[in-house]
Amino acid sequence: MLLKLQQIIVKPGHQMLLKDISWQQLENILEEMGDKRAARISYSNGWLEIMVPLPEHEKDKELIGDLVKILLEKLQIDFEPFGSSTLKNERMRQAVEPDTSFYIQNHAAVIGKNRIDLNIDPPPDLAIEVDITSRTRFNNYEILGVPELWRYTKQGLEIFVLQDGKYIQSQSSPNFFNIPIIELVNEYVQQCLTSGRSQAMRNFRKWIENNL
């Protein structure tokens, strides 16, 4: 007897791994799961992982995404935010859903689009993953050609830049040259926890006005 997807329950903070999943099965699963869901997927050559983040994961994701938006807007840099949109390429047999993502240099290519197809669209210029319970799948992002990947863990922010098809760790962000992104993200995420989001965001805007 075949199980239906709605019969399977994955608790927050846990993952489920499925093997021998065809591309069509992946498409069917994504359609059945819908867009408004907490679960994230990662797919590579027939292996499908379904992850459900913890509430603190979602909070950190929103905070870091907001910091990026404020910085881009203050710098008057055009961008298109794509959140956790599924990044997939059937030819490469890869799909992944970042916690949040941004088109910056390539923003014009995706204006007006609601879905991304990496068979024809460029990958986002920046993808962000919050790793509280799960390990970021670097291979997906490397194969799909995402130029910059941020990983936020309990130890703080790490930046990875794609060079010759592999990620190398960097102390700076190509999208925010000469800006101490690691220190800023770490400081203001912590401020959100101690002073509250509103005060931390006001402090961040004030730092930008005083320093940029």
Protein Blocks (a to p, Z undefined) as FASTA:
>chain_A
ZZdfklpccdehiacddehiafklmmmmmmmnombdfbdcddeehiacdddddfklmmmm
mmmmmmmmmmmmmnopacddehjaccddfklopacddfbdcdfklmmmmgoiabdcfklm
ccdfbdcdddfkbccdfklmmmnopabacdddfkbccddddeehiacddfbdfklghiaf
klmmmmmmmmmmmnojklmmmmmmmmmmmmZZ
